[in-house]
Amino acid sequence: MRHTRFIPDEAMPDIRPGDVVRLEHGALTYIVERVARTSSYTGATLRPVDALTASGKPRARTSRRTDQLVLVERPADSQPLSEIPWDQRDLDRQLVLLERDEQRRRIDAARVTARLERLGAPGVQVEPRDAGRVDGGRACARLTQWRNGNDTVTRLEYEDTLPADTLLRLVKRAEDALDDFAANVGEYAAWSTSPRGEPRRGIAWGTGSQV
């Protein structure tokens, strides 16, 4: 089942049963007999205003998405689109998708918890922060490592408001960065000197959409 983009009522084309319409690139006019709504589009069943062609043959009914139609005329007693219920099959589909999304979030949250515990086991300081408190609000997460005498301290800070799937990607990147630190390879593995004179290195990730 393919996940389709949800479009709210106010963003749907305002085509209603009883409207006289034409196709976006056509001159023939049609009467909208029925409108079927889903969460991602609205379809209309159309009956030609002129039932016969010039040669006397009957014109066929057709169906189109309402974003392919242009309103020509509207009766005074037309039914607003918001009063037309969604197609039941689409409602059922949306429920299935919501259940899948919720299950995926639960799985991601469990994976994040397991990975953070694994990171903390060898001594990495894992510290959740309020939004805007990582690196002065310039990042959503930061991995830093510095030397304090003979000890090497490693800390991972992250915004605790990040969604589970984003946080999962972040932890995976932090694990890769720690591997680079251990092997002294990669662009962030080089040591620099902090304002307090301590050797340090680290990497920061920007907004959640960049993780």
C-alpha positions as CSV (number, residue, x, y, z in Angstrom):
1,M,0.0,0.0,0.0
2,R,1.5,3.3,-1.1
3,H,1.5,6.2,1.4
4,T,-0.1,9.2,-0.3
5,R,0.2,12.8,0.8
6,F,-2.7,14.1,3.0
7,I,-4.4,17.2,1.7
8,P,-6.7,19.1,4.0
9,D,-10.2,20.2,2.9
10,E,-9.3,23.9,2.4
11,A,-6.6,22.9,-0.1
12,M,-9.0,20.7,-2.2
13,P,-10.4,22.2,-5.4
14,D,-13.9,23.5,-4.6
15,I,-15.9,21.3,-7.1
16,R,-19.3,20.1,-5.9
17,P,-22.1,17.9,-7.1
18,G,-24.4,19.9,-9.4
19,D,-21.6,22.2,-10.7
20,V,-21.2,22.8,-14.4
21,V,-17.5,22.3,-15.2
22,R,-15.2,21.9,-18.2
23,L,-11.9,20.0,-18.4
24,E,-8.9,22.1,-17.8
25,H,-7.9,21.9,-21.5
26,G,-11.2,21.4,-23.1
27,A,-14.4,23.3,-24.2
28,L,-17.1,20.6,-23.5
29,T,-19.1,21.2,-20.4
30,Y,-20.2,18.6,-17.9
31,I,-22.5,18.3,-14.9
32,V,-20.9,16.9,-11.8
33,E,-23.1,14.0,-10.8
34,R,-21.0,12.7,-7.9
35,V,-18.0,13.6,-5.9
36,A,-15.9,11.0,-4.1
37,R,-13.4,12.3,-1.5
38,T,-10.3,10.6,-0.3
39,S,-7.6,12.1,2.0
40,S,-5.3,13.0,-0.9
41,Y,-7.6,13.9,-3.8
42,T,-11.2,14.3,-4.9
43,G,-12.7,12.6,-7.9
44,A,-15.8,13.6,-9.8
45,T,-18.2,11.6,-12.0
46,L,-19.2,13.8,-15.0
47,R,-22.3,13.8,-17.3
48,P,-22.0,15.8,-20.5
49,V,-24.3,18.8,-20.7
50,D,-24.8,18.1,-24.5
51,A,-25.8,14.4,-24.4
52,L,-25.3,13.9,-28.1
53,T,-22.4,14.6,-30.5
54,A,-22.9,16.5,-33.7
55,S,-23.4,13.2,-35.5
56,G,-26.1,12.1,-33.0
57,K,-24.0,9.6,-31.0
58,P,-24.4,9.7,-27.2
59,R,-21.5,11.2,-25.3
60,A,-20.1,8.9,-22.5
61,R,-19.9,9.8,-18.9
62,T,-16.4,10.3,-17.6
63,S,-14.5,10.7,-14.3
64,R,-11.7,13.1,-13.5
65,R,-9.8,14.4,-10.5
66,T,-11.2,17.7,-9.5
67,D,-7.9,19.5,-9.9
68,Q,-8.3,18.8,-13.6
69,L,-11.6,20.7,-13.8
70,V,-12.6,24.3,-14.2
71,L,-15.8,25.6,-12.6
72,V,-18.2,27.2,-15.1
73,E,-21.5,27.6,-13.2
74,R,-22.8,26.6,-9.7
75,P,-26.4,26.1,-8.6
76,A,-27.5,28.1,-5.5
77,D,-28.2,25.0,-3.5
78,S,-24.9,23.2,-4.0
79,Q,-23.5,21.1,-1.2
80,P,-20.2,22.3,0.3
81,L,-17.3,19.9,-0.1
82,S,-16.7,19.7,3.6
83,E,-20.1,18.1,4.1
84,I,-19.3,15.2,1.7
85,P,-17.9,12.2,3.7
86,W,-14.7,10.5,2.7
87,D,-14.8,7.3,0.8
88,Q,-15.0,4.4,3.4
89,R,-12.2,2.5,1.7
90,D,-9.9,5.5,2.0
91,L,-10.8,5.9,5.7
92,D,-9.9,2.3,6.2
93,R,-6.6,2.8,4.4
94,Q,-5.8,5.8,6.5
95,L,-6.4,3.8,9.7
96,V,-4.0,1.1,8.5
97,L,-1.4,3.7,7.6
98,L,-1.8,5.4,11.0
99,E,-1.4,2.1,12.8
100,R,1.8,1.3,10.7
101,D,3.2,4.8,11.5
102,E,2.5,4.3,15.2
103,Q,4.1,0.8,15.2
104,R,7.1,2.2,13.4
105,R,7.5,5.0,16.0
106,R,7.4,2.5,18.8
107,I,10.0,0.3,17.1
108,D,12.2,3.4,16.5
109,A,11.9,4.5,20.1
110,A,12.9,1.1,21.4
111,R,15.9,1.0,19.0
112,V,16.9,4.5,20.1
113,T,16.8,3.5,23.8
114,A,18.9,0.4,23.1
115,R,21.5,2.3,21.1
116,L,21.8,5.1,23.7
117,E,22.3,2.5,26.4
118,R,25.0,0.9,24.3
119,L,26.7,4.2,23.7
120,G,26.7,4.9,27.4
121,A,28.1,1.5,28.4
122,P,31.8,2.3,27.4
123,G,31.6,5.6,29.2
124,V,30.1,8.1,26.7
125,Q,28.1,10.8,28.6
126,V,24.7,10.8,26.9
127,E,22.9,14.0,27.8
128,P,19.4,15.0,26.5
129,R,18.9,18.8,26.3
130,D,15.9,21.1,26.0
131,A,15.3,22.5,22.4
132,G,17.7,25.3,21.6
133,R,20.2,24.4,24.3
134,V,22.7,22.4,22.2
135,D,25.7,24.5,21.2
136,G,23.9,27.7,22.0
137,G,20.9,26.8,19.7
138,R,23.2,26.3,16.6
139,A,22.7,22.6,16.5
140,C,20.3,19.9,17.4
141,A,23.0,17.5,18.5
142,R,26.7,17.5,19.2
143,L,29.4,14.9,19.9
144,T,32.5,16.2,21.6
145,Q,35.6,14.5,23.0
146,W,38.4,16.2,25.0
147,R,41.4,15.2,27.1
148,N,41.5,15.9,30.8
149,G,44.9,14.9,32.0
150,N,45.3,11.3,31.1
151,D,41.5,10.8,30.7
152,T,39.5,11.2,27.5
153,V,36.0,12.4,28.0
154,T,33.3,11.8,25.4
155,R,29.9,13.5,25.5
156,L,26.8,13.2,23.2
157,E,24.2,16.0,23.6
158,Y,20.9,16.0,21.7
159,E,17.6,17.8,21.8
160,D,15.1,15.5,23.6
161,T,12.3,16.8,21.3
162,L,13.7,15.1,18.2
163,P,11.4,12.5,16.7
164,A,12.5,8.9,17.2
165,D,13.4,8.3,13.6
166,T,15.5,11.4,13.4
167,L,17.2,10.5,16.7
168,L,17.9,7.0,15.4
169,R,19.7,8.4,12.4
170,L,21.6,10.7,14.7
171,V,22.8,7.9,17.0
172,K,24.0,5.9,14.0
173,R,26.0,8.9,12.8
174,A,27.4,9.4,16.3
175,E,28.5,5.7,16.4
176,D,30.2,6.2,13.0
177,A,32.0,9.3,14.3
178,L,33.2,7.5,17.4
179,D,34.6,4.8,15.1
180,D,36.5,7.5,13.2
181,F,37.7,9.0,16.5
182,A,39.0,5.6,17.7
183,A,40.8,5.1,14.3
184,N,41.9,8.7,14.0
185,V,40.5,8.9,10.5
186,G,37.9,11.3,8.9
187,E,37.6,15.0,8.7
188,Y,36.5,15.4,12.4
189,A,39.1,13.2,14.0
190,A,41.9,15.9,14.2
191,W,42.5,17.4,17.6
192,S,42.3,21.1,18.2
193,T,42.8,23.2,21.3
194,S,39.9,24.6,23.3
195,P,39.9,28.1,24.9
196,R,40.9,26.5,28.1
197,G,43.9,24.8,26.5
198,E,42.5,21.3,26.4
199,P,42.9,19.1,23.3
200,R,39.4,18.5,21.9
201,R,37.5,17.4,18.8
202,G,33.9,17.0,17.9
203,I,31.1,17.2,15.4
204,A,27.7,19.0,15.5
205,W,24.6,18.4,13.5
206,G,22.3,21.2,12.5
207,T,18.5,21.2,12.3
208,G,16.6,17.9,12.7
209,S,15.9,17.9,8.9
210,Q,19.7,17.7,8.2
211,V,20.4,14.7,10.5
